[in-house]
């Protein structure tokens, strides 16, 4: 019996074609993704049925919270039919891939089939409709299909072939990080090389008689929507916090430099870290004045690292109203942002937020 896989096309480069040198999302590219798999050398091409699902036609740089809500509503609609499928593949653009995999790793936590996100570094078709030899999209899609056919454990994944080493990697959705500018490679802390799928250590754990979906976090969003309510700030030299107006934010997520630090002193001439608008503590106090929760991540506090002298200032600082900076470590920036987005959109209590942010 053929395995049945639902293919959802959100858009992105993997769903684009080229016309007069301009890329745009098209139905032709989406269908070509399936046709290229059928013509591939995969051992599973004749043992799987690929059902085309909804097309959203979103270039991933144009992904917004409202667009996410549209995709969430679609998943809510198809959940009752989950038992029909051995897996789901979502074709998605690279620009915001890590945010979407992080989001659905949380909303679909506990799902009983694997869900794969696949993307491409270039359009899969050239302007003359022939396969693009530079694109890795068809290979990424094939890897996802083969992982499903080998009964990979249920969860949220991304398959992506890095151009630099020409290896196909399997990433957990919650651990994937954004692709760097001027780079076409994706990374995660526990990526698995599945270039040869016959040697990949998959485990058969799918139980086809258990497709209860009411417990899935995504169902908490029935009749509700995610809100673009989190202000995320990334430090850089010369960041002037007076230029930020956080009053409309439900919470602030402040990132760090690679060493887990952020500026706490304005200048060498003025050691008073509260004296200037370049200090994170100055900005935190402004947020505290408006009762806006303030999160700092990823920090190396608690990771048994030696920390820089600036870090204890952040750890120990207390605003005039008694509020403290909430420090977290060990998770990606993308996942922390997504967790806060979900928590504050659903009006979690502080106890629920603390537990949610601490979960793996």
N, C-alpha and C positions, 0 to 999 in steps of 0.2 A: 504494500500500500504506500502510495506516495505521501511524503510529508508536505504539509500545506503551510506556506509562509506568507504572511501579509506584508506587502511592501507599501510604505507610506512615503510620499514625496513632499517634504517641506519646502524644498528648493535648494538654493546654493549652487556652487560651481558644478557639482555633480549632476545637476538637473538643467544645465544651461547648454545652449548651442551658440555658435558664432555666426554673425551675419554682418558683413562689411566691417569686420574688426571689432564688433561690439558683442559682448556676451549678455544673454538674457535667458530667463527660465522659460522652458518650452515643454510641451507634452511629448514631443519627439525624443528629447533627451532622456526623459523618464522611461519611456518605453524601450529605448535603446539599451538602457542599463540591464534590463531583463533579457533582451535579445542577445547581448554580448555574452551573458552568462550561459545561455543556451548553446552558443557556438564555442564556448570555451572547452578546455581539456579537463574540466572538473569531472571526477568520477561520479558526482552526484547530480549532474545536469539532467539525467533522465529519471531520477528518483524523487524529484521535488516538484511541487506545483506552486508557482509564484503568482499570488493574487494581487492585482494592482488595487491599492487603496486610494485614499483621497490625495489630491494634489493641492498644495497651498501656494506654490510659486512665490516663495519669499527668498530673496537674496539675503544671506544670513547676516550681513552687515545691517540690514533693515529689520532684524528681529527686535521686537519690543515686548514688553510685558503683556500688552493686549493681544499680540500675535501668539504668544505662549498660551494665553487663555483660550484662543481658538483651537490650538492643538490639544490642549487639555480636554476641552469639550468633546473633541473627536474621540479621544481615548476613552472618555466616560461612555460614549455611545457604543463603542465596540467591545467594551469589557464583557457584556453578557454573552458574546459569541467567542470568547477566549478559548473555549474547549475545542474549537474547530481547527486551531492553529498549533503548529509545533514551535513557532517563533514569529517575531515581528522584526522587520528591518525598516529603519527610518533613514531615508536619504536626506542629508543635511549639509549645509555649507560649512566651510572650515573656520570662518571668522569668529563665530560664536558657538562652535561645537562644544567646547568644554563647559560652557554655561548650561547648555541644553542637556548634556549628559548628566551633569550634576543635578539639575532640576528633576529630571525623570528618575534618577537613581533614588531620590527621596520620595517622589510622588507614587512611584510604582514599587516601592520596597515591599517585598513579600509576594510579588507576582510569581506565578507558577510556570512561566515559560520565559526563555531568554528574549531580550529586546536589544537589538544591535543598532547603533548609529554608524552610518558610513558616509564618507565624504570623498572629495577628490581635489588634488592640487591644481588640476587643469580640466577644462571641459573634456568629456569623454569622446566627443566627436569633433573632427576638424570641420572647416567650413564646407568641404565637399561631402560631408556626412560619413567619411571613412573614420575608423577608430583612431584616436589620438595616441600615438606611441609614448608621449611624455606623461600622459595622465595615469594616475594610480587608482582612479575611482572604480573601474571594472574589477580590478584585483581585490580592492577592499571589500567590494560587494560579494565577490566569490568567496573570500575568506569567511565572511559572516554566514553565508549560506552553509558552507562546509562545517563551521562550528556548530550550527544548529543541527545539521544532519548527523553529527557525531554525538548528539545528546549532551551538549555542554550544560552545566548546572544553570538553573534559571537565574536571571539577574539582568543588570543593565550594562552593556558593553559598547566599546568602539573598536573596530578593526581598522588599522591604518599601516600602509607600507611607507616607511621612511625613505625618502630618496637618497639620503646620505649613505646609509649602509645597505640599502635594498632588502631589508628584512621586514617581514610582516609582523606587526605587534598586535596583541590583544590587550586592551586596556579596560579596567573597571571604570564605569562611568563616573563614579564619585571621586576617582583619583586622577582623572585626566586634567592636564593643565593646558592653558591657551598656547597656541603656536606663536613663536616669536616673530616679530617683524623681520623681513628679509630671510625668513627660514620657512621650510616646508615640512618640518618634522614635528611629530607630536611625542610627548613623553608623559610617563606616570611612574610613580615610585615602585610599582610592582608589575610593570608591563611584562607580558609573556610572549616569547618568540614563537609564533605559530606559522612560520614560513613553510615548514613541512607539517601539515595538519595530521599526518599519520602518526607523528611522534609526539603530538601535543597531549598532555595529561588531562583529558576530559573525564568527567564523572557523570554517570547516568543517574540522575536523581529526580527526574520529572515524574510526577504522579498524575496520570491523566484523569483520575477519578476525583481529583480535588481542585476545582476551579472556582471556589468561593472568592468573590472579589469585593464584598462589602467592607472588608477590613483594610483595604488598600488606602493609603493616605490621600490619593487623588480623589477619593469619594468625599472627603471632607470639604472639597471645593464645589460640591453640588450646590447650585443656586448662589455661589459666591465666586469671587475672582481674585487672582493675585493683583496686588497693587504695586505700582512703582513708588515705593515708600521708603526705600533705603538709600542714604547718601553714602557712596563709597569714595574714599579719598586715598590717593596714592602719593607718598612723599616724593619730593624732588627739591633740588637746591633752589632756594628763593621762594618757596611756597609761602604766600602771604594769606593767612587765614581770614583776614578782614575781607577778602574778595569772595568768601563763601557765605551763603545765606541758608543755614540749615533749618530754619524754623518750620518748613513744611515736611521735614523728614520725621518718620516715626522712630528711626534709629540711625546711628552713624557707624559705619565700618571703616576703620582707619588701618591701612596697610603699613608695611614696614620696608626698610631696606633689607638686603639679603641677610644681614647679620642680626635681624630682629630689632632694629633701632629706628628711631625717628628723632627729629630735631627737638631739643628741649632748651636750648640756649640761643638767644638772638644773635649776639656778637661776642667776640672775645673781650671787648671793652665793657660789656654789660652782662655779667654773669647771672643776673636775676632773670630766671627763665620765664617769669610771668610778665616781663617788661615789654615784650615785643610780639608782634603778630606772626612771627616765624615759628613760634613754639607750639607743639602739639598740646601742651598743657594750657596755654592761653585759649586755644580753640575748644578744648574740652570744657573749660570753665564756662565759656559762652554757651556751649550745648547744655551744660548742667543748669545754667540760669533758665533755660527753656524746658527743663525736665526731659531732655532727649537722651535716651540710653546711648552709651558710647562703648564700642567694641574695638579691641586692638588685636590684630592677627595678621600673619602668624608670628607669634612670639617664641623665643627659645627658652623662656622661663619654664621650668619644670621638665626640661629635656636633658638635664644634667650637663648643660653647656656652661662654660664660663661666660658671663654676660659683660657687656660694656658698661662703663660708669653711668651712662645716660639712662639705661634701662630701669634701675631702681627708682629714679625720679618718677617714671611713668607708672611703675608698679605701686608705689606708695602714695602717690598724690591723691589728695582728697579735696573735692570742690567745697566752696563755702556752705553749700546745702547738704554736705555729707556724701554726695555721690562719688563713686570710684569708677575708674576705667576698668572695664571687664576684659580680662586678658585670656586669650585662647591660643593653643598651639597644636601642631600636628596635623592640621587639615589644610587643604588648598585654599587660596583666596577665593576661587570660584565657588567652592562648596560652602564656605562660611557665608558668602554673600547670599547664596541660594537659601541656606537655612534661615537666615534672618528675614529674607523676603517672604518665605512661607510662614514663619512664626508670627511676624507682625501683620501680614495680610489676614491671618486667621485669628488674630487677637489672642495669642497664647498668653497664659499667665507667666510671671517671671520664673516660677518654678518649672513650668513646662519648657520655657525657653532655655533655661540652664541645662536641663536634661537633654533636650534636643541638640544643643550645640556641643555637648560633651560626647554624644553617641558617635560611634564610627560610621 
